[in-house]
Amino acid sequence: MRKYQLRIYTLDSEAALEHYSSVNCPRHLESFPKFGITAEGFFRHAGGSEPKLYTLVSFVHVESIDLVPTPGSPLG
């Protein structure tokens, strides 16, 4: 069974979003299948004011967990 994930990329500017959408996204279409990942689509929020790219991907045999820094951790 394929899993679906919505990835949200917040860029620094509208120009950066345009570049990422036109240069990086096509590269993902070529490289993702090597890792069992399919880019189902790239989207922008209609009416959104922030330069965000929403990417819907699907994959198999991938695990992910959320990590929370412990007290005293340099990341905490």
Distance bins in CASP14 RR format, pairs under 12 A and 6 or more apart:
PFRMAT RR
TARGET T0000
AUTHOR 0000-0000-0000
RMODE 2
METHOD distances of the structure
MODEL  1
1 58 0 0 0 0 0 1 0 0 0 0 0
1 59 0 0 0 0 0 1 0 0 0 0 0
1 60 1 0 0 1 0 0 0 0 0 0 0
1 61 0 0 0 0 0 1 0 0 0 0 0
1 62 0 0 0 0 0 1 0 0 0 0 0
2 36 0 0 0 0 1 0 0 0 0 0 0
2 37 0 0 0 0 0 1 0 0 0 0 0
2 38 1 0 0 1 0 0 0 0 0 0 0
2 40 0 0 0 0 1 0 0 0 0 0 0
2 56 0 0 0 0 0 1 0 0 0 0 0
2 57 0 0 0 0 1 0 0 0 0 0 0
2 58 1 0 1 0 0 0 0 0 0 0 0
2 59 1 0 0 1 0 0 0 0 0 0 0
2 60 1 0 1 0 0 0 0 0 0 0 0
2 61 0 0 0 0 1 0 0 0 0 0 0
2 62 0 0 0 0 1 0 0 0 0 0 0
3 36 0 0 0 0 0 1 0 0 0 0 0
3 37 0 0 0 0 0 1 0 0 0 0 0
3 38 0 0 0 0 0 1 0 0 0 0 0
3 40 0 0 0 0 0 1 0 0 0 0 0
3 56 0 0 0 0 0 1 0 0 0 0 0
3 57 0 0 0 0 1 0 0 0 0 0 0
3 58 1 0 0 1 0 0 0 0 0 0 0
3 59 1 0 1 0 0 0 0 0 0 0 0
3 60 1 0 0 1 0 0 0 0 0 0 0
3 61 0 0 0 0 1 0 0 0 0 0 0
3 62 1 0 0 1 0 0 0 0 0 0 0
3 63 0 0 0 0 1 0 0 0 0 0 0
3 64 0 0 0 0 1 0 0 0 0 0 0
4 37 0 0 0 0 0 1 0 0 0 0 0
4 38 0 0 0 0 1 0 0 0 0 0 0
4 39 0 0 0 0 0 1 0 0 0 0 0
4 40 1 0 0 1 0 0 0 0 0 0 0
4 41 0 0 0 0 0 1 0 0 0 0 0
4 55 0 0 0 0 0 1 0 0 0 0 0
4 56 1 0 0 1 0 0 0 0 0 0 0
4 57 1 0 0 1 0 0 0 0 0 0 0
4 58 1 0 1 0 0 0 0 0 0 0 0
4 59 0 0 0 0 1 0 0 0 0 0 0
4 60 0 0 0 0 0 1 0 0 0 0 0
4 62 0 0 0 0 0 1 0 0 0 0 0
5 32 0 0 0 0 0 1 0 0 0 0 0
5 37 0 0 0 0 1 0 0 0 0 0 0
5 38 0 0 0 0 0 1 0 0 0 0 0
5 39 0 0 0 0 0 1 0 0 0 0 0
5 40 0 0 0 0 1 0 0 0 0 0 0
5 41 0 0 0 0 0 1 0 0 0 0 0
5 54 0 0 0 0 0 1 0 0 0 0 0
5 55 0 0 0 0 1 0 0 0 0 0 0
5 56 1 0 0 1 0 0 0 0 0 0 0
5 57 1 0 1 0 0 0 0 0 0 0 0
5 58 1 0 0 1 0 0 0 0 0 0 0
5 59 1 0 0 1 0 0 0 0 0 0 0
5 60 0 0 0 0 0 1 0 0 0 0 0
5 62 0 0 0 0 1 0 0 0 0 0 0
5 63 0 0 0 0 0 1 0 0 0 0 0
5 64 0 0 0 0 1 0 0 0 0 0 0
6 39 0 0 0 0 0 1 0 0 0 0 0
6 40 0 0 0 0 1 0 0 0 0 0 0
6 41 0 0 0 0 0 1 0 0 0 0 0
6 42 0 0 0 0 0 1 0 0 0 0 0
6 43 0 0 0 0 1 0 0 0 0 0 0
6 45 0 0 0 0 0 1 0 0 0 0 0
6 52 0 0 0 0 0 1 0 0 0 0 0
6 53 0 0 0 0 0 1 0 0 0 0 0
6 54 1 0 0 1 0 0 0 0 0 0 0
6 55 1 0 0 1 0 0 0 0 0 0 0
6 56 1 0 1 0 0 0 0 0 0 0 0
6 57 0 0 0 0 1 0 0 0 0 0 0
6 58 0 0 0 0 0 1 0 0 0 0 0
7 25 0 0 0 0 0 1 0 0 0 0 0
7 28 0 0 0 0 0 1 0 0 0 0 0
7 32 0 0 0 0 0 1 0 0 0 0 0
7 37 0 0 0 0 0 1 0 0 0 0 0
7 39 0 0 0 0 1 0 0 0 0 0 0
7 40 0 0 0 0 0 1 0 0 0 0 0
7 41 0 0 0 0 0 1 0 0 0 0 0
7 42 0 0 0 0 1 0 0 0 0 0 0
7 43 0 0 0 0 0 1 0 0 0 0 0
7 52 0 0 0 0 0 1 0 0 0 0 0
7 53 0 0 0 0 1 0 0 0 0 0 0
7 54 1 0 0 1 0 0 0 0 0 0 0
7 55 1 0 1 0 0 0 0 0 0 0 0
7 56 1 0 0 1 0 0 0 0 0 0 0
7 57 1 0 0 1 0 0 0 0 0 0 0
7 58 0 0 0 0 0 1 0 0 0 0 0
7 59 0 0 0 0 0 1 0 0 0 0 0
7 64 0 0 0 0 0 1 0 0 0 0 0
8 42 0 0 0 0 0 1 0 0 0 0 0
8 43 0 0 0 0 1 0 0 0 0 0 0
8 44 0 0 0 0 0 1 0 0 0 0 0
8 45 0 0 0 0 1 0 0 0 0 0 0
8 50 0 0 0 0 1 0 0 0 0 0 0
8 51 0 0 0 0 0 1 0 0 0 0 0
8 52 1 0 1 0 0 0 0 0 0 0 0
8 53 1 0 0 1 0 0 0 0 0 0 0
8 54 1 0 1 0 0 0 0 0 0 0 0
8 55 1 0 0 1 0 0 0 0 0 0 0
8 56 0 0 0 0 0 1 0 0 0 0 0
8 57 0 0 0 0 0 1 0 0 0 0 0
9 16 0 0 0 0 1 0 0 0 0 0 0
9 17 0 0 0 0 1 0 0 0 0 0 0
9 19 0 0 0 0 0 1 0 0 0 0 0
9 20 1 0 0 1 0 0 0 0 0 0 0
9 21 0 0 0 0 1 0 0 0 0 0 0
9 24 0 0 0 0 1 0 0 0 0 0 0
9 25 0 0 0 0 1 0 0 0 0 0 0
9 28 0 0 0 0 0 1 0 0 0 0 0
9 42 0 0 0 0 1 0 0 0 0 0 0
9 43 0 0 0 0 0 1 0 0 0 0 0
9 44 0 0 0 0 0 1 0 0 0 0 0
9 45 0 0 0 0 0 1 0 0 0 0 0
9 50 0 0 0 0 0 1 0 0 0 0 0
9 51 0 0 0 0 1 0 0 0 0 0 0
9 52 1 0 0 1 0 0 0 0 0 0 0
9 53 1 0 1 0 0 0 0 0 0 0 0
9 54 1 0 0 1 0 0 0 0 0 0 0
9 55 1 0 0 1 0 0 0 0 0 0 0
9 57 0 0 0 0 0 1 0 0 0 0 0
10 16 0 0 0 0 1 0 0 0 0 0 0
10 17 0 0 0 0 1 0 0 0 0 0 0
10 20 0 0 0 0 0 1 0 0 0 0 0
10 44 0 0 0 0 0 1 0 0 0 0 0
10 45 0 0 0 0 0 1 0 0 0 0 0
10 48 0 0 0 0 0 1 0 0 0 0 0
10 49 0 0 0 0 0 1 0 0 0 0 0
10 50 1 0 0 1 0 0 0 0 0 0 0
10 51 1 0 0 1 0 0 0 0 0 0 0
10 52 1 0 1 0 0 0 0 0 0 0 0
10 53 0 0 0 0 1 0 0 0 0 0 0
10 54 0 0 0 0 0 1 0 0 0 0 0
11 17 1 0 1 0 0 0 0 0 0 0 0
11 18 0 0 0 0 1 0 0 0 0 0 0
11 19 0 0 0 0 1 0 0 0 0 0 0
11 20 1 0 1 0 0 0 0 0 0 0 0
11 21 0 0 0 0 1 0 0 0 0 0 0
11 24 0 0 0 0 0 1 0 0 0 0 0
11 44 0 0 0 0 0 1 0 0 0 0 0
11 50 0 0 0 0 1 0 0 0 0 0 0
11 51 1 0 1 0 0 0 0 0 0 0 0
11 52 1 0 0 1 0 0 0 0 0 0 0
11 53 1 0 0 1 0 0 0 0 0 0 0
11 54 0 0 0 0 0 1 0 0 0 0 0
12 18 0 0 0 0 0 1 0 0 0 0 0
12 19 0 0 0 0 0 1 0 0 0 0 0
12 20 0 0 0 0 1 0 0 0 0 0 0
12 50 0 0 0 0 0 1 0 0 0 0 0
12 51 1 0 0 1 0 0 0 0 0 0 0
12 52 0 0 0 0 0 1 0 0 0 0 0
13 19 0 0 0 0 1 0 0 0 0 0 0
13 20 0 0 0 0 0 1 0 0 0 0 0
13 50 0 0 0 0 0 1 0 0 0 0 0
13 51 1 0 1 0 0 0 0 0 0 0 0
13 52 0 0 0 0 0 1 0 0 0 0 0
14 20 0 0 0 0 0 1 0 0 0 0 0
14 21 0 0 0 0 0 1 0 0 0 0 0
14 44 0 0 0 0 0 1 0 0 0 0 0
14 48 0 0 0 0 0 1 0 0 0 0 0
14 49 0 0 0 0 0 1 0 0 0 0 0
14 50 0 0 0 0 1 0 0 0 0 0 0
14 51 1 0 1 0 0 0 0 0 0 0 0
14 52 0 0 0 0 0 1 0 0 0 0 0
14 53 0 0 0 0 0 1 0 0 0 0 0
15 21 0 0 0 0 0 1 0 0 0 0 0
15 22 0 0 0 0 0 1 0 0 0 0 0
15 23 0 0 0 0 0 1 0 0 0 0 0
15 51 0 0 0 0 1 0 0 0 0 0 0
16 22 0 0 0 0 0 1 0 0 0 0 0
16 23 0 0 0 0 0 1 0 0 0 0 0
16 24 0 0 0 0 0 1 0 0 0 0 0
16 50 0 0 0 0 0 1 0 0 0 0 0
16 51 1 0 0 1 0 0 0 0 0 0 0
16 52 0 0 0 0 0 1 0 0 0 0 0
16 53 0 0 0 0 1 0 0 0 0 0 0
17 23 0 0 0 0 0 1 0 0 0 0 0
17 24 0 0 0 0 0 1 0 0 0 0 0
17 25 0 0 0 0 0 1 0 0 0 0 0
17 42 0 0 0 0 0 1 0 0 0 0 0
17 43 0 0 0 0 0 1 0 0 0 0 0
17 44 1 0 0 1 0 0 0 0 0 0 0
17 45 0 0 0 0 0 1 0 0 0 0 0
17 48 0 0 0 0 0 1 0 0 0 0 0
17 49 0 0 0 0 0 1 0 0 0 0 0
17 50 0 0 0 0 1 0 0 0 0 0 0
17 51 1 1 0 0 0 0 0 0 0 0 0
17 52 1 0 0 1 0 0 0 0 0 0 0
17 53 1 0 0 1 0 0 0 0 0 0 0
17 54 0 0 0 0 0 1 0 0 0 0 0
18 24 0 0 0 0 0 1 0 0 0 0 0
18 25 0 0 0 0 0 1 0 0 0 0 0
18 44 0 0 0 0 0 1 0 0 0 0 0
18 51 0 0 0 0 1 0 0 0 0 0 0
18 53 0 0 0 0 1 0 0 0 0 0 0
19 25 0 0 0 0 0 1 0 0 0 0 0
19 26 0 0 0 0 0 1 0 0 0 0 0
19 27 0 0 0 0 0 1 0 0 0 0 0
19 51 0 0 0 0 0 1 0 0 0 0 0
19 53 0 0 0 0 0 1 0 0 0 0 0
20 26 0 0 0 0 0 1 0 0 0 0 0
20 27 0 0 0 0 0 1 0 0 0 0 0
20 28 0 0 0 0 0 1 0 0 0 0 0
20 42 0 0 0 0 1 0 0 0 0 0 0
20 44 0 0 0 0 0 1 0 0 0 0 0
20 51 0 0 0 0 1 0 0 0 0 0 0
20 52 0 0 0 0 0 1 0 0 0 0 0
20 53 1 0 0 1 0 0 0 0 0 0 0
20 54 0 0 0 0 0 1 0 0 0 0 0
20 55 0 0 0 0 0 1 0 0 0 0 0
21 27 0 0 0 0 0 1 0 0 0 0 0
21 28 0 0 0 0 0 1 0 0 0 0 0
21 41 0 0 0 0 0 1 0 0 0 0 0
21 42 1 0 0 1 0 0 0 0 0 0 0
21 43 0 0 0 0 1 0 0 0 0 0 0
21 44 0 0 0 0 1 0 0 0 0 0 0
21 51 0 0 0 0 1 0 0 0 0 0 0
21 52 0 0 0 0 0 1 0 0 0 0 0
21 53 1 0 0 1 0 0 0 0 0 0 0
21 54 0 0 0 0 0 1 0 0 0 0 0
21 55 0 0 0 0 1 0 0 0 0 0 0
22 42 0 0 0 0 0 1 0 0 0 0 0
22 53 0 0 0 0 0 1 0 0 0 0 0
23 29 0 0 0 0 0 1 0 0 0 0 0
24 30 0 0 0 0 0 1 0 0 0 0 0
24 31 0 0 0 0 0 1 0 0 0 0 0
24 32 0 0 0 0 0 1 0 0 0 0 0
24 39 0 0 0 0 0 1 0 0 0 0 0
24 42 0 0 0 0 1 0 0 0 0 0 0
24 53 0 0 0 0 1 0 0 0 0 0 0
24 55 0 0 0 0 0 1 0 0 0 0 0
25 31 0 0 0 0 0 1 0 0 0 0 0
25 32 0 0 0 0 0 1 0 0 0 0 0
25 39 1 0 0 1 0 0 0 0 0 0 0
25 41 0 0 0 0 1 0 0 0 0 0 0
25 42 1 0 1 0 0 0 0 0 0 0 0
25 43 0 0 0 0 0 1 0 0 0 0 0
25 44 0 0 0 0 0 1 0 0 0 0 0
25 53 1 0 0 1 0 0 0 0 0 0 0
25 54 0 0 0 0 0 1 0 0 0 0 0
25 55 1 0 0 1 0 0 0 0 0 0 0
25 57 0 0 0 0 0 1 0 0 0 0 0
26 32 0 0 0 0 0 1 0 0 0 0 0
26 39 0 0 0 0 1 0 0 0 0 0 0
26 42 0 0 0 0 1 0 0 0 0 0 0
27 34 0 0 0 0 0 1 0 0 0 0 0
27 39 0 0 0 0 0 1 0 0 0 0 0
28 34 0 0 0 0 0 1 0 0 0 0 0
28 35 0 0 0 0 0 1 0 0 0 0 0
28 37 0 0 0 0 1 0 0 0 0 0 0
28 38 0 0 0 0 0 1 0 0 0 0 0
28 39 1 0 1 0 0 0 0 0 0 0 0
28 40 0 0 0 0 0 1 0 0 0 0 0
28 41 0 0 0 0 1 0 0 0 0 0 0
28 42 0 0 0 0 1 0 0 0 0 0 0
28 53 0 0 0 0 0 1 0 0 0 0 0
28 55 1 0 0 1 0 0 0 0 0 0 0
28 56 0 0 0 0 0 1 0 0 0 0 0
28 57 0 0 0 0 1 0 0 0 0 0 0
29 37 0 0 0 0 0 1 0 0 0 0 0
29 38 0 0 0 0 1 0 0 0 0 0 0
29 39 1 0 1 0 0 0 0 0 0 0 0
29 40 0 0 0 0 0 1 0 0 0 0 0
29 41 0 0 0 0 1 0 0 0 0 0 0
29 42 0 0 0 0 1 0 0 0 0 0 0
29 55 0 0 0 0 0 1 0 0 0 0 0
29 57 0 0 0 0 0 1 0 0 0 0 0
30 37 0 0 0 0 0 1 0 0 0 0 0
30 39 0 0 0 0 1 0 0 0 0 0 0
31 37 0 0 0 0 1 0 0 0 0 0 0
31 38 0 0 0 0 0 1 0 0 0 0 0
31 39 0 0 0 0 1 0 0 0 0 0 0
32 38 1 0 0 1 0 0 0 0 0 0 0
32 39 1 0 1 0 0 0 0 0 0 0 0
32 40 0 0 0 0 0 1 0 0 0 0 0
32 41 0 0 0 0 0 1 0 0 0 0 0
32 42 0 0 0 0 0 1 0 0 0 0 0
32 55 0 0 0 0 0 1 0 0 0 0 0
32 56 0 0 0 0 0 1 0 0 0 0 0
32 57 1 0 0 1 0 0 0 0 0 0 0
32 58 0 0 0 0 1 0 0 0 0 0 0
32 59 0 0 0 0 1 0 0 0 0 0 0
32 62 0 0 0 0 0 1 0 0 0 0 0
33 39 0 0 0 0 1 0 0 0 0 0 0
33 57 0 0 0 0 0 1 0 0 0 0 0
33 58 0 0 0 0 0 1 0 0 0 0 0
33 59 0 0 0 0 0 1 0 0 0 0 0
33 60 0 0 0 0 0 1 0 0 0 0 0
34 59 0 0 0 0 0 1 0 0 0 0 0
35 57 0 0 0 0 0 1 0 0 0 0 0
35 58 0 0 0 0 0 1 0 0 0 0 0
35 59 1 0 0 1 0 0 0 0 0 0 0
35 60 0 0 0 0 0 1 0 0 0 0 0
35 61 0 0 0 0 0 1 0 0 0 0 0
35 62 0 0 0 0 1 0 0 0 0 0 0
36 57 0 0 0 0 1 0 0 0 0 0 0
36 58 0 0 0 0 1 0 0 0 0 0 0
36 59 1 0 1 0 0 0 0 0 0 0 0
36 60 1 0 0 1 0 0 0 0 0 0 0
36 61 0 0 0 0 1 0 0 0 0 0 0
36 62 0 0 0 0 1 0 0 0 0 0 0
37 55 0 0 0 0 0 1 0 0 0 0 0
37 56 0 0 0 0 0 1 0 0 0 0 0
37 57 1 0 1 0 0 0 0 0 0 0 0
37 58 1 0 0 1 0 0 0 0 0 0 0
37 59 1 0 1 0 0 0 0 0 0 0 0
37 60 0 0 0 0 1 0 0 0 0 0 0
37 61 0 0 0 0 0 1 0 0 0 0 0
37 62 1 0 0 1 0 0 0 0 0 0 0
38 55 0 0 0 0 0 1 0 0 0 0 0
38 56 0 0 0 0 1 0 0 0 0 0 0
38 57 1 0 0 1 0 0 0 0 0 0 0
38 58 1 0 1 0 0 0 0 0 0 0 0
38 59 1 0 0 1 0 0 0 0 0 0 0
38 60 0 0 0 0 1 0 0 0 0 0 0
38 62 0 0 0 0 0 1 0 0 0 0 0
39 53 0 0 0 0 0 1 0 0 0 0 0
39 54 0 0 0 0 0 1 0 0 0 0 0
39 55 1 0 0 1 0 0 0 0 0 0 0
39 56 1 0 0 1 0 0 0 0 0 0 0
39 57 1 0 1 0 0 0 0 0 0 0 0
39 58 0 0 0 0 1 0 0 0 0 0 0
39 59 0 0 0 0 0 1 0 0 0 0 0
40 54 0 0 0 0 0 1 0 0 0 0 0
40 55 0 0 0 0 1 0 0 0 0 0 0
40 56 1 0 1 0 0 0 0 0 0 0 0
40 57 1 0 0 1 0 0 0 0 0 0 0
40 58 1 0 1 0 0 0 0 0 0 0 0
40 59 0 0 0 0 0 1 0 0 0 0 0
41 53 0 0 0 0 0 1 0 0 0 0 0
41 54 0 0 0 0 1 0 0 0 0 0 0
41 55 1 0 0 1 0 0 0 0 0 0 0
41 56 1 0 1 0 0 0 0 0 0 0 0
41 57 0 0 0 0 1 0 0 0 0 0 0
41 58 0 0 0 0 1 0 0 0 0 0 0
42 52 0 0 0 0 0 1 0 0 0 0 0
42 53 1 0 0 1 0 0 0 0 0 0 0
42 54 1 0 0 1 0 0 0 0 0 0 0
42 55 1 0 1 0 0 0 0 0 0 0 0
42 56 0 0 0 0 1 0 0 0 0 0 0
42 57 0 0 0 0 1 0 0 0 0 0 0
43 52 0 0 0 0 1 0 0 0 0 0 0
43 53 1 0 0 1 0 0 0 0 0 0 0
43 54 1 0 1 0 0 0 0 0 0 0 0
43 55 1 0 0 1 0 0 0 0 0 0 0
43 56 1 0 0 1 0 0 0 0 0 0 0
43 57 0 0 0 0 0 1 0 0 0 0 0
44 50 0 0 0 0 1 0 0 0 0 0 0
44 51 0 0 0 0 1 0 0 0 0 0 0
44 52 1 0 0 1 0 0 0 0 0 0 0
44 53 1 0 0 1 0 0 0 0 0 0 0
44 54 1 0 0 1 0 0 0 0 0 0 0
44 55 0 0 0 0 0 1 0 0 0 0 0
45 51 0 0 0 0 1 0 0 0 0 0 0
45 52 1 0 0 1 0 0 0 0 0 0 0
45 53 0 0 0 0 1 0 0 0 0 0 0
45 54 1 0 0 1 0 0 0 0 0 0 0
46 52 0 0 0 0 0 1 0 0 0 0 0
46 54 0 0 0 0 0 1 0 0 0 0 0
48 54 0 0 0 0 0 1 0 0 0 0 0
57 64 0 0 0 0 0 1 0 0 0 0 0
67 73 0 0 0 0 1 0 0 0 0 0 0
67 75 0 0 0 0 1 0 0 0 0 0 0
67 76 0 0 0 0 0 1 0 0 0 0 0
68 75 0 0 0 0 1 0 0 0 0 0 0
68 76 0 0 0 0 1 0 0 0 0 0 0
69 75 1 0 1 0 0 0 0 0 0 0 0
69 76 1 1 0 0 0 0 0 0 0 0 0
70 76 1 0 0 1 0 0 0 0 0 0 0
END
